[in-house]
């Protein structure tokens, strides 16, 4: 049985080959503009923190009665690598690290199991232990941060407008999470006059009980009509200083207001925590993170458009300013690497023209866009974004992706010089070079297999290095078999 010669088939079916070349070029260009863009690849952090507090307890007491029981329970967590704990007077911090071979798809399931284990153990801990506080979200990166400032506005007024802006930004495409920074909580303080309490025979506990009963939300019944049912609600919530001051207190036959026996004030929590300043002025920050696979450049444009609309709606004197602009950083980074990629393509093409002559150089130069566009299609299919690692991998692979085409073109030139016609020269180039080129291509790509198939955070960061180098090499071999003979 005669062995199929792919070069001969490609030359006899040029229309099909040219169709696929056009499809690859068009698809590659479309894929390039639709690829996600970020500065660094996404990776999963396999660490969580469990904290607890026991005010007044010594480090030894917390270690024996809080830290050790929690660690013993957490040792049953599936996929656990190791635990680290730091115990101080009144506080313990436990770091939970998972193994690198835990798939990133299972990370959230592991954290959910961890929460269940901690909650199950919590009931057996001593009374007075505060917590648990579990933090497993270290992978949120806030690339765009805005500041809401206004000298004539209080923290609460700025927070209200910032909250409206936050809700608007959550609907923007590619936004994963929007969080407010620098928000100061307000508390209502009730300072009771001990002399007046003694006069009425009251204790602070009695007053606290009356306040709790008054602020409780209880069902008040229902009015049934022929057309609908109307729920009855009694407004008993105490949400302001005035409502607390006018709260009636009944002692026997005497009645008075809470404001008669206590000083009631509302102020921000002291000491202040998580302050946010912009240009030396107190502000409320709006931090935005992008979802995995999103386009940072497009996200920045959409965010700026929404902020411009919001700026027109806020009162005069309040300003929304840009603090951190990750899309701009990503744009500059992608631009620099894209320039390096284009320069590398030009250098490869120039070297092809200088070393192989005009017509051979054209054949080699036309193979480069086909391979690069095919690589962009592969990246789009595999969900690999444009970032430092993937673009760097493309630059590294450029010097290798023309090797197969050079071998085919040179072999055809040699056979032509030996007196063969063009078809015979193309057939001979395929017979003599196809298998050795495939073996060399696979061996070169195999050198990066440890990077692509490794496990852990570092491997997730660098995994695209293998795929983005391996795919152009294989595509370059296909191009040297189907494209180069036809062009030659």
C-alpha positions as CSV (number, residue, x, y, z in Angstrom):
1,X,0.0,0.0,0.0
2,X,1.4,3.3,-1.0
3,X,2.1,5.7,1.9
4,X,0.2,8.9,1.9
5,X,2.4,11.9,1.1
6,X,0.8,14.9,2.9
7,X,3.0,17.4,1.0
8,X,1.7,16.0,-2.3
9,X,-1.9,16.1,-1.0
10,X,-1.5,19.7,0.2
11,X,-0.1,20.8,-3.2
12,X,-2.9,19.0,-5.1
13,X,-5.6,20.5,-2.8
14,X,-4.3,24.0,-2.5
15,X,-7.8,25.5,-2.3
16,X,-8.5,23.5,0.9
17,X,-5.1,24.5,2.4
18,X,-5.6,28.2,1.5
19,X,-9.1,28.1,3.0
20,X,-7.7,26.8,6.3
21,X,-4.9,29.4,6.2
22,X,-7.5,32.1,5.8
23,X,-9.6,30.6,8.6
24,X,-6.6,30.4,10.9
25,X,-5.5,34.0,10.2
26,X,-9.0,35.3,10.7
27,X,-9.7,33.2,13.8
28,X,-6.3,34.1,15.3
29,X,-6.9,37.8,14.9
30,X,-10.4,37.5,16.5
31,X,-9.0,35.3,19.3
32,X,-6.2,37.8,20.0
33,X,-8.7,40.7,20.6
34,X,-11.0,38.5,22.7
35,X,-8.4,37.0,24.9
36,X,-8.4,38.0,28.6
37,X,-5.7,40.4,29.6
38,X,-4.0,40.6,33.0
39,X,-0.6,41.4,34.3
40,X,0.0,38.0,35.9
41,X,-1.6,34.6,35.6
42,X,-4.3,33.7,38.2
43,X,-3.4,31.1,40.8
44,X,-5.1,29.6,43.8
45,X,-3.8,30.2,47.4
46,X,-4.1,27.0,49.4
47,X,-4.0,28.6,52.9
48,X,-6.6,29.8,55.3
49,X,-6.5,31.4,58.7
50,X,-8.5,30.5,61.8
51,X,-8.4,33.0,64.7
52,X,-10.0,33.0,68.1
53,X,-9.9,35.3,71.2
54,X,-10.3,34.5,74.9
55,X,-10.0,37.8,76.8
56,X,-8.1,37.5,80.0
57,X,-6.7,34.1,79.4
58,X,-2.9,33.4,79.4
59,X,-1.1,32.0,76.4
60,X,-0.8,28.6,78.2
61,X,-4.5,28.4,78.9
62,X,-5.4,29.3,75.3
63,X,-2.9,26.7,74.0
64,X,-4.3,23.9,76.1
65,X,-8.0,24.7,75.9
66,X,-8.4,26.4,72.5
67,X,-5.5,25.9,70.1
68,X,-4.8,22.2,70.8
69,X,-8.5,21.1,70.4
70,X,-8.9,23.1,67.2
71,X,-5.7,21.8,65.7
72,X,-6.6,18.2,66.6
73,X,-10.0,18.7,64.8
74,X,-8.4,20.3,61.8
75,X,-6.0,17.4,61.3
76,X,-9.0,15.4,60.0
77,X,-9.3,17.9,57.1
78,X,-8.9,16.1,53.8
79,X,-5.9,17.3,51.8
80,X,-4.3,19.0,54.8
81,X,-0.5,19.5,54.4
82,X,0.4,21.1,57.7
83,X,-0.8,23.5,60.5
84,X,1.0,26.5,62.0
85,X,-0.3,28.2,65.1
86,X,0.8,31.3,67.0
87,X,-0.7,31.9,70.5
88,X,-0.5,35.1,72.5
89,X,-2.2,36.3,75.7
90,X,-5.9,36.4,74.8
91,X,-5.6,35.3,71.1
92,X,-4.6,32.4,68.9
93,X,-4.0,32.3,65.2
94,X,-3.9,29.0,63.2
95,X,-2.7,28.8,59.6
96,X,-4.2,25.9,57.6
97,X,-2.2,24.9,54.5
98,X,-3.4,22.4,51.9
99,X,-1.3,20.1,49.8
100,X,-0.2,21.2,46.3
101,X,-1.9,18.3,44.7
102,X,-5.4,19.4,45.8
103,X,-7.1,20.6,42.6
104,X,-8.1,24.2,42.5
105,X,-11.7,23.2,41.8
106,X,-11.8,21.4,45.2
107,X,-10.3,24.3,47.2
108,X,-13.7,25.9,48.2
109,X,-15.0,22.4,49.1
110,X,-12.1,21.9,51.5
111,X,-12.6,25.3,53.1
112,X,-16.3,24.5,53.6
113,X,-15.3,21.2,55.3
114,X,-12.9,23.2,57.5
115,X,-15.6,25.5,58.6
116,X,-17.8,22.6,59.5
117,X,-15.0,21.0,61.6
118,X,-14.4,24.3,63.4
119,X,-18.0,24.9,64.1
120,X,-18.5,21.3,65.4
121,X,-15.6,21.8,67.8
122,X,-16.6,25.3,68.9
123,X,-19.4,24.1,71.2
124,X,-16.9,22.2,73.4
125,X,-14.6,25.2,73.9
126,X,-14.6,27.2,77.2
127,X,-17.2,29.9,77.8
128,X,-16.0,33.4,76.9
129,X,-14.1,32.3,73.7
130,X,-14.8,34.8,71.0
131,X,-15.0,33.6,67.4
132,X,-14.2,31.7,65.3
133,X,-13.0,34.0,62.6
134,X,-12.1,32.2,59.4
135,X,-10.4,33.9,56.4
136,X,-9.9,31.9,53.3
137,X,-10.2,34.6,50.7
138,X,-6.7,35.7,49.9
139,X,-7.1,35.5,46.1
140,X,-9.1,38.7,45.6
141,X,-6.9,41.3,43.9
142,X,-8.4,44.8,43.8
143,X,-6.9,46.2,40.6
144,X,-9.1,49.4,40.4
145,X,-9.6,51.5,43.5
146,X,-11.6,54.8,43.7
147,X,-11.8,57.3,46.5
148,X,-14.9,59.3,47.4
149,X,-13.8,62.6,49.1
150,X,-15.6,65.7,50.3
151,X,-14.5,68.1,52.9
152,X,-18.1,69.2,53.8
153,X,-19.5,65.7,54.1
154,X,-19.3,63.3,57.0
155,X,-18.1,59.7,56.8
156,X,-21.7,58.4,56.8
157,X,-22.7,60.7,53.9
158,X,-19.7,59.6,51.9
159,X,-20.4,56.0,52.7
160,X,-24.0,56.3,51.5
161,X,-22.9,57.6,48.1
162,X,-20.1,55.1,47.9
163,X,-22.6,52.3,48.5
164,X,-24.7,53.5,45.6
165,X,-21.7,53.6,43.4
166,X,-20.7,50.1,44.6
167,X,-24.1,48.7,43.6
168,X,-23.7,50.2,40.1
169,X,-20.2,48.8,39.6
170,X,-21.3,45.2,40.6
171,X,-23.3,45.1,37.3
172,X,-20.3,46.0,35.1
173,X,-19.1,43.2,32.9
174,X,-16.1,41.2,34.2
175,X,-16.5,42.5,37.8
176,X,-16.2,39.8,40.4
177,X,-16.3,41.8,43.7
178,X,-16.7,45.4,44.8
179,X,-15.8,46.3,48.4
180,X,-15.8,49.6,50.4
181,X,-12.7,50.6,52.2
182,X,-12.2,52.9,55.2
183,X,-15.8,52.6,56.4
184,X,-16.2,53.7,60.0
185,X,-18.9,52.1,62.1
186,X,-21.1,54.3,64.2
187,X,-22.2,53.3,67.7
188,X,-24.8,54.8,70.1
189,X,-23.4,55.2,73.6
190,X,-25.7,55.3,76.7
191,X,-24.1,56.8,79.8
192,X,-26.4,56.3,82.8
193,X,-26.5,58.6,85.8
194,X,-25.9,56.3,88.8
195,X,-27.5,58.7,91.2
196,X,-30.7,58.9,89.3
197,X,-30.8,55.2,88.8
198,X,-30.5,54.7,92.6
199,X,-33.3,57.2,93.1
200,X,-35.7,55.2,91.0
201,X,-34.4,51.9,92.3
202,X,-33.1,50.8,88.9
203,X,-30.0,49.0,87.8
204,X,-28.3,49.3,84.4
205,X,-29.4,45.7,83.7
206,X,-33.1,46.7,84.1
207,X,-32.7,49.6,81.7
208,X,-30.9,47.3,79.2
209,X,-33.8,44.8,79.4
210,X,-36.4,47.5,78.7
211,X,-34.4,48.7,75.7
212,X,-34.1,45.2,74.3
213,X,-37.8,44.6,74.7
214,X,-38.7,47.8,73.0
215,X,-36.4,47.2,70.0
216,X,-37.6,43.6,69.4
217,X,-39.5,43.0,66.2
218,X,-42.6,40.9,66.9
219,X,-45.5,39.9,64.6
220,X,-48.5,42.1,65.4
221,X,-51.3,40.3,63.5
222,X,-53.2,40.5,60.2
223,X,-56.3,42.4,59.0
224,X,-58.3,40.2,56.7
225,X,-60.5,41.9,54.0
226,X,-62.5,40.6,51.1
227,X,-59.7,41.3,48.6
228,X,-56.4,41.0,50.4
229,X,-54.7,40.5,53.8
230,X,-52.9,43.4,55.4
231,X,-50.1,42.7,57.8
232,X,-49.9,44.9,60.9
233,X,-46.4,46.1,61.9
234,X,-45.5,48.1,65.0
235,X,-42.4,50.3,64.5
236,X,-40.5,49.6,67.7
237,X,-36.9,49.7,66.4
238,X,-34.6,52.2,68.1
239,X,-32.3,53.5,65.4
240,X,-31.6,57.0,66.4
241,X,-30.5,59.1,69.4
242,X,-33.9,60.8,69.5
243,X,-35.9,57.6,69.6
244,X,-33.7,56.4,72.6
245,X,-34.0,59.7,74.4
246,X,-37.8,59.5,74.1
247,X,-38.0,55.8,75.1
248,X,-40.5,55.6,78.0
249,X,-39.4,54.0,81.3
250,X,-42.1,52.8,83.8
251,X,-41.2,52.2,87.4
252,X,-44.3,51.5,89.5
253,X,-46.6,54.4,89.0
254,X,-43.9,56.7,87.7
255,X,-43.0,57.2,84.1
256,X,-40.1,59.1,82.5
257,X,-37.9,59.0,79.4
258,X,-34.5,57.3,79.1
259,X,-33.0,60.7,78.3
260,X,-33.9,61.9,81.8
261,X,-31.6,59.4,83.4
262,X,-28.9,58.9,80.8
263,X,-26.8,60.8,78.3
264,X,-27.2,59.4,74.8
265,X,-24.6,60.2,72.1
266,X,-23.8,58.7,68.7
267,X,-20.2,58.7,67.3
268,X,-17.8,56.7,65.4
269,X,-16.0,53.7,66.9
270,X,-12.9,54.6,68.8
271,X,-10.1,54.0,68.2
272,X,-10.6,54.4,64.5
273,X,-9.7,51.4,62.3
274,X,-9.1,50.8,58.6
275,X,-8.8,54.5,57.8
276,X,-8.6,55.5,54.1
277,X,-7.0,58.7,53.0
278,X,-6.6,60.3,49.5
279,X,-4.4,63.3,49.1
280,X,-4.3,63.6,52.9
281,X,-8.0,63.8,53.1
282,X,-10.3,61.2,54.8
283,X,-12.2,59.2,52.1
284,X,-14.2,56.1,51.4
285,X,-12.5,53.7,49.0
286,X,-14.2,51.6,46.4
287,X,-12.1,48.5,45.5
288,X,-13.0,46.5,42.4
289,X,-11.6,43.0,41.5
290,X,-11.9,41.3,38.2
291,X,-13.2,37.8,37.6
292,X,-10.9,35.1,36.2
293,X,-10.5,35.3,32.5
294,X,-11.7,38.9,32.3
295,X,-10.2,41.6,30.1
296,X,-8.6,44.1,32.3
297,X,-8.5,46.7,29.6
298,X,-12.2,46.5,28.8
299,X,-13.0,46.4,32.5
300,X,-11.1,49.7,33.0
301,X,-13.0,51.4,30.2
302,X,-16.4,50.2,31.5
303,X,-15.5,51.2,35.1
304,X,-14.4,54.7,34.0
305,X,-17.6,55.2,32.1
306,X,-19.7,54.3,35.1
307,X,-17.7,56.5,37.4
308,X,-18.2,59.4,35.0
309,X,-21.9,58.9,35.2
310,X,-21.8,58.6,39.0
311,X,-19.7,61.8,39.3
312,X,-22.6,63.8,37.7
313,X,-25.1,62.4,40.2
314,X,-23.2,63.1,43.5
315,X,-23.7,66.5,45.2
316,X,-21.3,69.4,44.5
317,X,-18.2,69.2,46.6
318,X,-18.0,65.4,46.5
319,X,-15.4,64.0,44.2
320,X,-14.7,60.5,42.9
321,X,-11.0,60.0,42.2
322,X,-9.0,57.2,40.8
323,X,-6.4,55.8,43.2
324,X,-5.1,52.6,41.7
325,X,-5.4,51.9,37.9
326,X,-4.5,48.3,37.3
327,X,-5.9,48.3,33.7
328,X,-3.4,51.1,32.8
329,X,-0.5,49.0,34.3
330,X,-1.8,45.9,32.4
331,X,-2.1,48.0,29.2
332,X,1.5,49.2,29.4
333,X,2.7,45.7,30.3
334,X,0.8,44.1,27.4
335,X,1.9,46.9,25.1
336,X,5.6,46.4,26.0
337,X,5.4,42.6,25.5
338,X,3.4,43.0,22.3
339,X,6.1,45.3,20.9
340,X,8.7,42.7,21.8
341,X,6.7,40.0,20.1
342,X,6.4,42.1,16.9
343,X,10.1,42.9,17.0
344,X,10.9,39.2,17.4
345,X,8.6,38.4,14.4
346,X,10.3,41.1,12.3
347,X,13.8,39.8,13.3
348,X,12.9,36.2,12.4
349,X,11.5,37.3,9.0
350,X,14.5,39.5,8.3
351,X,16.9,36.7,9.2
352,X,14.9,34.4,6.8
353,X,15.3,36.9,3.9
354,X,19.0,37.4,4.5
355,X,19.9,33.8,4.9
356,X,17.7,32.1,2.3
357,X,17.0,34.7,-0.4
358,X,13.9,36.6,-1.4
359,X,11.6,33.8,-2.5
360,X,12.5,31.3,0.2
361,X,12.3,34.2,2.7
362,X,8.8,34.9,1.7
363,X,7.8,31.3,2.2
364,X,9.3,31.3,5.7
365,X,7.8,34.7,6.5
366,X,4.3,33.7,5.5
367,X,4.5,30.7,7.9
368,X,5.1,32.8,10.9
369,X,1.7,34.6,11.0
370,X,-0.1,31.3,10.4
371,X,1.6,29.7,13.4
372,X,1.2,32.7,15.7
373,X,-2.5,33.0,14.8
374,X,-3.0,29.3,15.3
375,X,-1.4,29.7,18.8
376,X,-3.9,32.5,19.6
377,X,-6.7,30.2,18.7
378,X,-5.3,27.5,20.9
379,X,-4.9,29.9,23.8
380,X,-8.5,31.0,23.4
381,X,-9.7,27.4,23.3
382,X,-7.7,26.5,26.5
383,X,-8.7,29.8,28.3
384,X,-5.1,31.1,28.5
385,X,-5.0,34.9,28.9
386,X,-2.5,37.3,27.6
387,X,-0.1,38.0,30.5
388,X,3.6,38.1,31.3
389,X,4.1,34.3,31.2
390,X,2.1,33.6,28.0
391,X,3.5,36.5,26.0
392,X,7.0,35.7,27.2
393,X,6.4,32.1,26.1
394,X,5.4,33.3,22.6
395,X,8.6,35.3,22.4
396,X,10.7,32.3,23.4
397,X,9.0,30.0,20.9
398,X,9.4,32.4,17.9
399,X,13.0,31.3,17.4
400,X,11.9,27.7,17.3
401,X,8.7,27.8,15.2
402,X,10.5,28.5,11.9
403,X,12.9,25.6,12.2
404,X,10.6,23.1,10.6
405,X,9.7,25.4,7.7
406,X,13.4,26.2,7.2
407,X,14.2,22.5,6.9
408,X,11.5,21.8,4.4
409,X,12.4,24.8,2.2
410,X,16.1,24.0,2.2
411,X,15.4,20.3,1.4
412,X,13.2,21.5,-1.5
413,X,16.0,23.7,-2.7
414,X,18.5,20.9,-2.5
415,X,16.3,18.5,-4.5
416,X,15.6,21.2,-7.1
417,X,19.4,21.7,-7.5
418,X,19.7,17.9,-8.0
419,X,17.4,18.2,-11.1
420,X,14.0,17.2,-9.6
421,X,10.9,19.1,-10.6
422,X,9.0,21.1,-7.9
423,X,6.4,18.4,-7.1
424,X,9.1,15.7,-6.7
425,X,11.2,18.0,-4.6
426,X,8.2,18.7,-2.3
427,X,7.5,15.0,-2.0
428,X,11.1,14.2,-1.3
429,X,11.2,16.9,1.4
430,X,8.2,15.4,3.2
431,X,9.6,11.8,3.0
432,X,13.0,12.8,4.3
433,X,12.1,15.4,6.9
434,X,8.5,14.8,8.2
435,X,9.3,12.1,10.8
436,X,12.6,13.6,12.1
437,X,11.0,17.0,12.4
438,X,8.1,15.6,14.3
439,X,10.4,13.8,16.7
440,X,12.5,16.9,17.2
441,X,9.4,19.0,17.8
442,X,8.0,16.6,20.3
443,X,11.3,16.3,22.1
444,X,11.7,20.1,22.4
445,X,8.1,20.4,23.7
446,X,8.7,17.5,26.1
447,X,11.4,19.5,27.7
448,X,8.8,21.8,29.2
449,X,6.4,19.0,30.4
450,X,7.5,19.3,34.1
451,X,6.5,22.9,34.1
452,X,3.1,22.2,32.5
453,X,2.1,19.2,34.6
454,X,3.5,20.2,38.0
455,X,1.2,20.9,40.9
456,X,0.9,23.8,43.3
457,X,0.7,27.6,43.2
458,X,4.0,28.1,41.3
459,X,2.9,25.5,38.7
460,X,-0.4,27.3,38.2
461,X,1.5,30.5,37.7
462,X,3.9,29.1,35.1
463,X,1.8,26.3,33.5
464,X,1.0,28.4,30.4
465,X,4.7,28.4,29.7
466,X,4.5,24.7,28.5
467,X,1.2,25.0,26.6
468,X,2.1,28.3,24.8
469,X,5.5,26.9,23.8
470,X,4.3,23.4,22.9
471,X,1.3,24.5,20.8
472,X,3.3,26.8,18.4
473,X,5.9,24.0,17.9
474,X,3.3,21.5,16.9
475,X,1.4,24.0,14.8
476,X,4.8,24.9,13.1
477,X,5.3,21.2,12.2
478,X,1.8,21.1,10.6
479,X,2.5,24.3,8.8
480,X,5.8,22.9,7.4
481,X,3.9,19.9,6.1
482,X,0.8,21.5,4.6
483,X,1.7,25.2,4.1
484,X,5.5,25.4,3.2
485,X,5.3,22.9,0.3
486,X,2.4,24.7,-1.3
487,X,4.1,28.0,-1.0
488,X,7.4,26.6,-2.1
